[in-house]
Amino acid sequence: MRILVFQHLAVEHPGTFRDFWKASGHDWLAVELDEGRQIPPLDPFDLLVVMGGPMDVWQEDVHPWLVSEKAAIRRWVHDMARPYLGVCLGHQLLAEALGGKVSPMSVPEVGLANVVLTVEGKTDPLFKSFSGGMETFQWHGAEISVLPKGAVVLAGNAACATQAFRWGKHAYGLQYHVEITPATVRDWEAVPAYKASLEQALGIDEAARLNEIVAPKLDTFGMAARRIYDNFSAVLADHSASRVA
């Protein structure tokens, strides 16, 4: 499988998914849009994965490449009907590209947070073998305020009503980060915009302890990421089979 990855910050990469892809023999190409890289032709790829970043979906005046990115996402998901996985900003961009709306949160959601599967989430193939709720790692200051037509909410919590959603059969967005590695917190808190949201959400003292708080959870998060990967691989297999048929 050939995977195209849109990145918006060098340290917001696919994380642990890279290990899964390598073990499965998949090829992947990362396009660093914030560095001026151009989106390649989409046809040769089987899966589009869009990661997070410090910019917001509405900042097209500051980051004009967001316009072409949204257009590419819409073409990929809506016109080409190919599988998509968006994380954090990638989750929000999926909603915007399909006609939804993303808005600022009153308080950023950063750190550990529980999310609860909806009725639809409990039966969705992406969350097969998950219980009704799960602990997650969060780092965002915006949220989907209006869902695109046809979207199905799969998970949410009190801070953010749409923590996961599906559009069609093969396009998914996750607001929280399943891909984190042991280096994630240290890498991200070195980004000024991320540090500011971290301290706003947790306070200076608690923010300084985030890496210490998250470290004991990494094995559990890694197992959850593996389960998401395996479940999504089954979705991809179903998509491939339907295309052949």
N, C-alpha and C positions, 0 to 999 in steps of 0.2 A: 504494500500500500504506500502511496505517496501522499505525504501530509504537508500542507501549507500552513505556516504559523505567522500570524500578524503579531508583532511585538511593538510596544510603545515605550519601553524602557529596558535597557540591557539586563537589569537584575530581575525583571518580571518575565522570566522565561517559563517554559512548561514544567520546570522542576522535575519532580519524580516521574512524570510521564515520559521524560526522555529515556529513562532507564527501561521502562516498559516497552517503548517503541523499539529500542535497540535490541532487547531480548526477543521481540517478536519479528525482527528482521525488516521493520518498516523504515523507509527513507523519509526524512523531513527537512524542509527548508524554512528557515526563519527569515522574515523580512522585517527589518527594524525601521518602521515607518517614521518614527520621530527623528531619525537620522537622515531622512530624505530618500530612503530606498523606495524604488518603484514597485508597484504590485505587478507580478508577472502574469502571463496568460493563465487563466484558471483551468482550462480544459484538461491539462495533464494530471491534475491532482484529484485525489479520492476523498479527502477530508480537509476541512478548513477549521483550524483552531485559533481563536483570538483571545489574547491574554489581557491582563490588566495594565494600568498606567496611571500616572498622576494627573493627567488632563481629564476634562469632562467632555461629554458627548456634544455639548452645545458650543464649545469653544472653537468653532470653525474659523473665526477671524484670527485667532492666535495660531491654530494648527489647521491650515487649509487642507491638508491631506486627509482630514476626517471626512471630507465630502466624498472623495474617491473611495475611501475605505467603506463608508456606508453603502455606496453604490455597488461595490464589489460584493459586500455581504448580502445585499438584497438580490443581486443577480444569482449568486451562488445558492442561496436558500430558496428563493421564490421562483426564479426562472429555470435554474438548472436542477433544482430539487435534490441537492446533494447534502450529505451529513455535515453537521456543524456542531462545534462545542465552544461556547464562550464562557470565560471566567472573569468575574468582576466587571471591568470596563467592557470586556467582550460580551458579557451577558447583557449589559445596558445597550451596547451598540446593536445587538441583535434586535432588541425591542424597538429602538429608534429606526433602524433600517426597514422595519416592517410596518411602520406607521404608529408606533407607540410613543410614549413621552417619558423622559427621565428628568428628575428634579432634585435640587439639593435637599439633604436631610438637615433637620434642625441641629442634630448632634451626630458626629460621625460614629459609626459602629466599628470599633477596633478591638482586637483581642479575641478571647474565647466567648462563644455564644452558642446557645442551643437553638436548633431549628426543628420544626415539626412538619412532618409530611402531611399533605392534604389527603383527602379520600382518593383523589386521582393519583397522587404521588405514591401511595401505598400499593397501587396496582401497575405503576409504570415500570417498564423493563429496566430503566436506568437505576432504579432503587430496589431492585430485586434483592432479597435477603437483608435489607435494612429494617430496623425496627421503626416504630412510629416517630421517633425523634433521634437526633444525633448532636454531639458537640462539634462545633466547627471553628475555624480560624477566619476572622473577618478583618478587613481593612478598607473601608469605603465611606465616602461622605455624600454619595448620591444614591438614588434608588429609582426604580421604575414606578412612576406615578400613574401612568395610563398604559395598560397592556395593549399590544397590537391585536387586531381582530383575529380570532381563531386561536389565541394563545391559551394554554392550560397551566395554571399555577400548580406546582408540584410540592413546594415547601415554603414556609414562611415563619416569621416570629413577630413579636410585638414591635421590635425596632424597624423591621423591614418586611412588608407583607409578601413580597415576591423574592424569596431566596433562591428559588429554582423554578424554571418554567420550560415548557416544550411548545414548539410551533410545528405543526405537521407531525410527521412520524419520526424525523431524523435530526431535527434542529433543537439543541438544548442550550440553556443558559444557567449558569451557577453564579450567584452573587458572592458566595464564600469561596475560600481558597482550599481546594483539596490537594494541590500540587506542592505544598510547602516542603522544604528540606531543612536540615539543621542550620543552614546558612541564611534562611529567609529573613528572620527577624533582624539580624545584624545588618544584612544588606539593605533592607527597606528602611530601617530607622536612620540610615545614613543619608537618605533622600530628604532634603529640607521640607518639601510639601508633606511627605509622609510623617515625618517627625512632628510637624505641627498638628496634624490630625490626631496622631497618637496621644500627644500631651493634652489636646483638647478633650479627647474622649476619656482618658484614664487619669489625668493629672500627672504632674512631673514625676512624683515618687513612684507611682504604680507603673508609669510608662518605662521608667528605668529598669523595672523588674520583668518586662514582658518576655524577654528571651528565657529567663529563669522559669517563668510560669509555663511557657509553651514547651520547653524541652522535654518534660516527662510525658507529654501527650504525643510526641512525634511518632512513636511506634503505632499507636492507635490510629493516628491520622494516616500513616502510611498504609495500614491495612484497609482503611476506608477508601483511599485513593486506588488501591489495587482492585477493590470490589467495584468501584465506579468504572475503572478501566475494563475489567472483564465484562461487566454488564453492557457497557457501550460497545465493546467489541462484538457482542451478540447482536446489538442493534445494527451495527455496520454489516455484519454477515447477512442479516435479514434484508438490508437495503441492496446488497450485492445480488442476492438471490432474486429479488423482485426485478432488478434491472435486466438480469439474464432472461427471466421469464417473459 
